[in-house]
Structure formats: C-alpha cells, structure tokens
Amino acid sequence: MAITTSAKKAHRAGLRKKAFNDARKKALSLALKGVRLAQKGDTKAIAAAYQAIDKAMKRGLMTKNTAARRKAKVAKALSTK
C-alpha cells in the first residue's frame, strides 16, 4: 500500500482513470457487438462504432493503426452482409 501522500494521491488518480477506461472499453465492446448484430448498410451502427473507436483511440486505449484497422473491419462487415 502507498505510504507517502503523493503515492496515495497517485493511487486515487489511477483508480479514477481506471473507471473511465473501463467505461470506454465497455462502450467500445457494446458498439462492436451492435455492428455484429446489425443489418447490411446500417448507418447508425457504423456511426456508433466509429465514435466508440475514435474515443477509445483519443483516450489512449488503442493506437491509431489499431483504430484504423477496426474501422476498416466494421465498414467491411456492414458492406458485405
């Protein structure tokens, strides 16, 4: 357990960041699940997935290339169904 005041503060900050990151990961997984269940050409599912991917990338949960790859996969999945 943290002993110094600054270490305790850093631990609290880490817990707050973990809560935000967990929420962002959950939103991302739900959006991708919506894409898997969506019909071909469903623009709302595409938009929700793109938004979740962009926010996850902005937050630092994935790299730029991973986000681009996932967006391409989403677009391909809903264009070929």
N, C-alpha and C positions, 0 to 999 in steps of 0.2 A: 504494500500500500504506500501511497505517496506520503512523504514526510514534510517536505518544505511547502510553504504556502503557494509558491509558483507552480510546483508539481501538482498540488491539489487543484489549482485553477486550470491547469492544462488538462487534467483528467476530466474535469467537468465540461470543458470545451469539447473534448473528444467525444464525450457521451452525447452532447448536443449535436455534433456533426454526424455521429453515427445514426441518430434518429432521423435526421434529414436525408442521409444517404440511403437508409433502409426504405424510407417512404418513396424516394425517387426510383429505387430498384423495383419496388412493388408496382409503381405506376408503369414502369417500362415493361415488366413482365405481363401485366394486365393488358397493355396496349398490344403487345405482340400476340397474346392469346386471342384478342379481338380480331387481329389480322388472320390468324389461322382459321377462325370460325366464320370469317366474312365471305361474302359472295364476290364474284369477279367484278372488278370495277367499282368497289365500294369506296368512294372518296372520303367518307367520314372516318373509316378505319385507317386509311392511308394517312390522313391528316393527323389523327391521334397518335399513330405510331411514329410518324416523323417528329411530332412535337416532343414525345417522350424521349426519343433517341437524341434529339438536339439538346434537350435539357440535361440528360444524363452526361452527354459529352461536355457541355458547358460547366457542369458541376465537377467534372473530373472523374466520373465513374468509368469512362471508356475513352480510348484515344480517338483522334479524328478519323483514322483509317478504319477502325472498328465500326464507328458510327456510319461511315460511308458504305461499308460492306453490308451492314444490316439494313440500311435504307434501300440499297440495291436489291437485297433479298426480298424485302417487303414488296417493292414495286414489281419484281418478277413474279412473286407468289400471287399477287392480285391481278396481274395482267394475263396469266396463263390458265387461271382456273376456269 
